Amino acid sequence: MNIQLTAPSRIACEIDLPASKSMSNRVLIIDALCGGRCKVHGLAQCDDTAAVQRALASPDARVVDVGAAGTAMRFLTAYLATCEGRDVTIDGSERMRHRPIGVLVDALRQLGASIDYAGQQGCAPLRIEGRKLHGGRVRMAGNVSSQYVTALLLIAPAIGGIELTVEGDIASRPYIDMTLGLMKQFGIASRVEGNVITVPAGSYQPRDYSIEADWSAASYWYGLQAVLPGSRISLKGLEANSCQGDSRIARLMWDLGVTGNWCGSYLDLGTAAVVPDGPVTVDLADVPDLAQTLAVTLCLLGRPYRLAGLATLRIKETDRLAALQTELGKLGYVVHAEGDEALCWDGSTTLPAAPVPHIATYCDHRMAMAMAIAAVKFPGLVIDDAQVVSKSYPQFWQHLRQAGFKIEQA
């Protein structure tokens, strides 16, 4: 489904944000290791979380297909490896079959897991023979994906505890902190000393738990506030002291003139009296999922930038560095990548590729939502395959209509 967007000149709305899929998927694995005795409220209603729920609800399935859900693939690979006596193949979309998972498989094998590649070496599909893992010391590269680390940490108490040494730089560290924080709330306290994480043997304690709203989803509304100054956007369900790393969007957008004031369960966005100007240089190694929102927003604001720490973007749902270069290029923004590390724009522009640009989304939900912000400057912008937002934020287009956007099928 392709849609055409026309943005309002100003937004005044209240948005009930979706629940965090990152938190939802972690809590679902913890609940499974509790024997399903937790009462979890407000789970994310999106494709990624549904993939985890389906897999956990089908303990006898011989094949588990997670589609494009990267967190589901990583977390379930570790969980299924602990399910003694189970013989299962975990698979995903065509893109998933090219996303590396060898670092996690190698680490799980160090702990006694029986996992074989059923296709391309280092990628899904995986054949898993569930067995009793032995815990102990394990080493893993930390510069590829924090989800590999999280997958090991989540199962660690159930397999006798682990001492995990994360080698090199740790990508997206706030996501690991989120995992450890959630584990602590369910009764498992860990110890972190430099790049060594120690998780003791133990049992998660079942409890009632409510999932908070998604700060990643909030980022698109921050972007809209930045490019439509004078708007009044109220976001419901966020936590001010969130364990979500992407809550950093509030600080990053403050530097672009977006204010935020808490009023009960709402965060009211506004525009500062004096909006900063000039180039922006920021390291996003801890929060790479914010890169697309910031890249698009800064181009629309005419603020040259260098967004660093983006090495993991090459292996996301798509090669996000290349995708941003191509799609922003269609709008006339000449953006460059510095290898795998950074995305840069010096302010150079050309004429848009077409009077009504068509934005490709590459089966990537964040490409669709971030590029939608550009409709503010490019009336009639077309987003191809708009349904990809169901991966994390199925209500996104409905919420844009609520905010005054005109949305038609293209």
C-alpha positions in Angstrom: 0.0 0.0 0.0 1.4 3.4 -1.1 0.1 6.5 0.6 0.3 10.2 -0.2 0.8 12.7 2.6 -0.1 16.3 3.0 0.9 17.9 6.3 -1.0 20.6 8.2 0.7 23.9 8.8 0.5 23.3 12.6 -0.3 20.4 14.8 -2.5 20.4 18.0 -3.2 16.9 19.2 -2.9 14.3 22.0 -1.2 11.0 21.0 -1.6 7.8 22.9 1.8 6.3 22.1 2.2 2.5 21.5 3.9 0.4 24.2 7.6 -0.3 23.9 8.3 -3.4 21.9 11.8 -3.5 23.3 10.4 -3.8 26.9 7.6 -6.1 25.8 9.8 -8.7 24.1 12.2 -8.8 27.0 9.4 -9.3 29.6 7.8 -12.0 27.4 11.0 -14.1 27.6 11.3 -13.5 31.3 7.7 -14.6 31.7 8.3 -17.7 29.7 11.2 -18.5 32.0 8.8 -18.0 34.9 6.5 -20.6 33.5 4.0 -18.0 32.3 3.1 -16.9 35.8 3.5 -13.2 35.4 0.7 -10.8 34.7 1.9 -8.4 32.0 -0.2 -5.4 31.1 -0.1 -3.2 28.0 2.1 -5.4 25.8 3.0 -3.8 22.5 0.5 -4.5 19.7 2.9 -4.8 16.8 4.5 -7.4 14.5 7.7 -7.9 16.5 6.0 -8.6 19.8 3.3 -10.8 18.1 6.1 -12.9 16.6 7.5 -13.6 20.1 4.0 -14.3 21.5 3.2 -16.8 18.7 6.4 -18.7 19.2 5.9 -18.9 23.0 2.3 -20.0 22.5 3.3 -22.9 20.3 5.7 -25.1 22.4 5.3 -28.0 20.0 5.9 -26.2 16.7 8.7 -27.7 14.6 9.2 -24.4 12.8 9.1 -20.9 14.2 8.9 -18.1 11.7 9.6 -14.7 13.1 9.3 -12.8 9.8 11.3 -9.5 10.0 11.5 -9.4 13.8 15.1 -9.1 14.7 14.6 -9.0 18.5 12.4 -12.1 18.2 15.0 -14.0 16.2 17.8 -13.2 18.7 15.9 -13.6 21.9 14.1 -16.8 20.8 17.2 -18.4 19.5 18.7 -18.2 23.0 15.4 -19.2 24.7 14.8 -22.2 22.4 18.3 -23.5 23.0 17.3 -23.9 26.7 14.1 -25.9 26.0 15.3 -29.4 26.7 14.1 -32.1 24.3 12.8 -29.6 21.8 13.8 -29.9 18.1 12.9 -26.7 16.2 14.0 -24.6 13.2 13.8 -20.9 13.6 13.5 -18.9 10.4 12.5 -15.4 9.1 12.0 -13.2 6.1 14.4 -13.1 3.2 16.2 -10.1 4.7 16.4 -11.9 8.1 18.2 -14.7 6.3 21.0 -12.2 5.5 21.3 -10.6 8.9 24.2 -12.0 10.9 23.6 -14.1 14.0 26.8 -16.1 14.1 28.1 -14.1 17.1 25.2 -15.2 19.2 25.3 -18.8 18.0 29.0 -19.1 18.8 28.4 -17.7 22.3 25.5 -20.1 22.9 27.6 -23.0 21.7 30.2 -22.0 24.4 27.4 -22.7 26.9 26.6 -26.1 25.4 23.9 -25.2 22.9 23.2 -27.4 19.9 22.6 -25.1 17.0 23.3 -25.7 13.3 22.9 -23.5 10.2 20.2 -24.8 7.8 21.2 -22.3 5.1 23.8 -19.7 4.8 26.6 -19.9 7.3 26.2 -17.4 10.1 22.5 -16.6 9.3 19.0 -18.0 9.8 17.4 -20.5 9.4 18.8 -22.3 12.5 18.2 -25.8 13.6 18.1 -25.9 17.4 18.1 -29.0 19.6 17.1 -27.8 23.0 19.1 -29.1 25.9 20.3 -28.3 29.4 23.0 -25.5 29.0 25.8 -25.3 31.6 26.4 -21.6 32.1 29.8 -20.4 33.1 32.2 -18.0 31.4 31.5 -16.8 27.8 33.0 -14.2 25.5 31.2 -12.2 22.8 31.9 -9.3 20.5 30.0 -6.3 21.6 30.2 -4.1 18.5 27.6 -5.8 16.3 24.3 -5.8 18.2 23.2 -5.4 21.8 20.5 -7.9 21.2 23.0 -10.7 21.2 24.1 -9.7 24.6 20.5 -9.3 25.8 19.6 -12.8 24.5 22.3 -14.3 26.7 21.6 -12.3 29.7 17.9 -13.1 29.7 18.5 -16.9 29.8 21.5 -16.7 32.2 19.8 -17.3 35.5 18.0 -20.4 34.2 21.2 -22.0 32.9 23.3 -21.6 36.1 24.5 -18.1 35.7 27.2 -16.6 33.4 30.2 -14.4 33.5 29.9 -12.6 30.1 32.9 -10.7 28.8 31.9 -8.3 26.0 34.8 -7.6 23.8 35.5 -4.3 22.2 33.1 -1.4 22.1 29.5 -2.1 23.2 26.8 -1.1 20.7 23.6 0.4 22.0 24.6 0.0 25.6 21.4 1.5 27.0 19.5 -1.5 25.7 21.7 -3.8 27.8 21.1 -1.5 30.8 17.4 -1.9 30.1 17.7 -5.7 30.1 19.6 -5.8 33.4 17.1 -3.3 34.9 14.2 -5.4 33.9 15.9 -8.6 35.2 16.4 -6.9 38.5 12.7 -6.0 38.8 12.0 -9.8 38.4 14.4 -10.8 41.1 17.8 -11.2 39.3 20.5 -8.8 40.3 23.6 -8.6 38.1 27.0 -7.1 38.5 28.8 -5.0 35.9 32.5 -4.3 36.1 33.8 -2.7 32.9 33.0 -5.0 30.0 32.3 -8.0 32.3 28.7 -8.7 33.2 28.0 -11.4 35.9 24.5 -12.8 36.3 24.0 -15.4 39.1 22.0 -18.6 38.9 18.5 -18.2 40.1 14.8 -18.1 39.2 12.9 -15.1 38.0 10.1 -14.0 40.4 6.7 -13.7 38.8 5.0 -10.4 39.2 2.5 -8.0 37.7 4.2 -5.6 35.2 3.0 -2.8 33.1 4.8 -1.9 29.9 5.5 1.8 29.4 5.1 3.7 26.1 7.8 3.7 23.4 10.3 6.5 23.3 11.4 5.4 19.8 7.9 6.1 18.6 7.9 9.5 20.4 10.9 10.5 18.3 8.8 11.1 15.2 6.6 13.5 17.1 9.6 15.3 18.3 10.7 15.6 14.7 7.3 17.0 13.7 7.4 19.5 16.5 10.9 20.7 15.4 9.8 21.3 11.8 6.4 22.7 12.7 7.3 25.2 15.4 4.2 26.5 17.3 2.6 23.1 17.3 1.3 21.6 20.5 1.8 17.9 20.7 1.0 15.9 23.8 2.4 12.4 24.2 0.7 10.0 26.5 2.3 7.0 28.4 6.0 7.9 28.5 8.0 7.7 31.7 10.3 10.6 32.6 12.9 8.3 34.2 12.7 5.6 31.6 15.1 2.7 31.2 14.7 3.1 27.4 17.8 4.5 25.8 15.8 6.3 23.1 14.5 8.7 25.8 17.6 10.6 24.9 15.6 12.0 22.0 14.3 14.6 24.5 17.8 16.0 25.1 18.8 15.8 21.4 15.7 17.6 20.3 16.1 20.2 23.0 19.2 21.3 21.0 16.8 21.7 18.0 14.4 24.0 19.9 11.9 21.4 21.1 10.8 21.7 24.7 9.0 19.1 26.9 6.9 19.7 30.0 5.3 16.9 32.0 1.7 17.2 33.0 0.6 14.0 34.7 0.8 11.1 32.3 1.4 13.5 29.3 4.5 15.0 27.9 3.6 18.3 26.3 6.0 19.3 23.4 6.5 22.9 22.5 9.0 25.3 20.8 11.6 27.3 22.6 11.6 31.1 22.4 15.1 31.0 21.0 15.8 28.1 18.6 19.5 27.1 18.3 21.2 27.2 14.9 24.3 25.9 13.2 25.8 22.5 12.5 25.1 19.5 14.7 27.7 16.8 15.6 26.5 13.9 17.8 27.5 10.3 18.5 24.5 8.0 18.3 26.4 4.7 19.1 24.1 4.2 22.2 20.9 5.1 20.3 21.3 4.2 16.6 17.5 3.9 16.1 17.2 7.6 16.4 19.5 8.2 13.4 16.8 8.3 10.8 14.6 10.7 12.7 17.5 13.1 13.3 18.8 12.8 9.8 15.5 13.8 8.2 14.6 16.4 10.8 18.0 18.2 10.5 17.8 18.3 6.7 14.4 19.9 6.8 15.7 22.4 9.3 18.7 23.2 7.1 21.1 22.2 9.9 24.3 20.5 8.5 25.3 17.5 10.6 27.6 14.6 11.3 25.8 11.7 13.0 28.5 9.2 14.2 28.4 5.8 15.9 26.2 4.3 13.2 28.1 1.0 12.5 25.1 -1.2 13.3 22.9 0.6 10.7 24.3 -1.5 7.9 22.7 -4.7 9.3 19.3 -3.4 10.4 16.0 -4.2 8.6 17.9 -2.6 5.7 21.2 -0.9 5.1 19.9 2.3 6.7 22.9 4.4 5.8 22.5 3.6 2.1 18.7 4.0 2.4 18.9 7.4 3.9 21.4 8.6 1.3 19.1 7.4 -1.5 15.8 8.7 -0.1 17.1 12.0 1.2 18.8 12.4 -2.2 15.3 12.1 -3.9 14.4 15.2 -1.9 17.5 17.1 -3.0 19.6 16.6 0.1 23.2 15.5 -0.8 24.0 13.2 2.2 27.2 11.2 2.5 28.2 8.2 4.5 31.7 7.9 6.1 32.2 4.2 5.7 30.1 2.4 8.2 30.6 5.0 10.9 28.8 8.2 10.2 26.2 10.0 8.1 27.1 13.6 7.1 25.4 16.5 5.4 27.2 19.8 4.7 24.1 21.6 3.6 24.4 20.8 -0.1 21.2 20.5 -2.1 20.0 19.7 -5.6 16.6 19.8 -7.2 14.3 17.0 -6.0 14.2 14.0 -8.2 10.5 14.4 -9.0 7.8 17.0 -8.4 6.1 14.4 -6.1 8.9 12.2 -4.7 8.2 8.5 -4.0 10.0 7.3 -0.9 11.0 3.6 -0.8 10.8 2.0 2.7 12.9 -1.1 2.1 10.7 -3.2 4.5 11.9 -0.9 7.2 9.4 0.6 9.6 11.7 3.4 10.7 12.3 4.6 7.1 8.6 5.0 6.6 8.0 6.9 9.8 11.1 9.1 9.7 10.6 10.1 6.1 7.0 10.9 6.7 8.2 14.0 8.6 9.4 15.3 5.2 5.8 15.8 4.0 5.9 19.0 6.0 8.2 20.5 3.3 7.2 18.3 0.4 3.4 18.3 0.1 2.0 15.2 -1.6 5.0 13.1 -0.6 4.4 9.4 -1.4 5.5 6.7 1.1 5.7 3.3 -0.6 4.7 0.1 1.3 3.4 2.2 4.1 2.1 -0.9 6.0 5.7 -1.6 7.2 5.0 0.5 10.3 3.1 -2.5 11.7 6.5 -3.8 12.8 6.5 -1.4 15.8 3.8 1.3 15.5 0.7 0.0 13.6 -1.3 3.1 14.5 1.2 5.6 13.1 -0.8 6.7 10.0 -4.0 6.8 12.0 -2.2 9.1 14.5 -1.0 11.3 11.7 -4.6 11.7 10.5 -5.5 12.6 14.1 -2.8 15.3 14.0 -4.3 16.8 10.8 -2.4 15.1 8.0 -4.3 14.3 4.8 -3.5 10.8 3.9 -4.7 9.2 0.6 -3.9 6.0 -1.2 -1.4 6.6 -4.0 
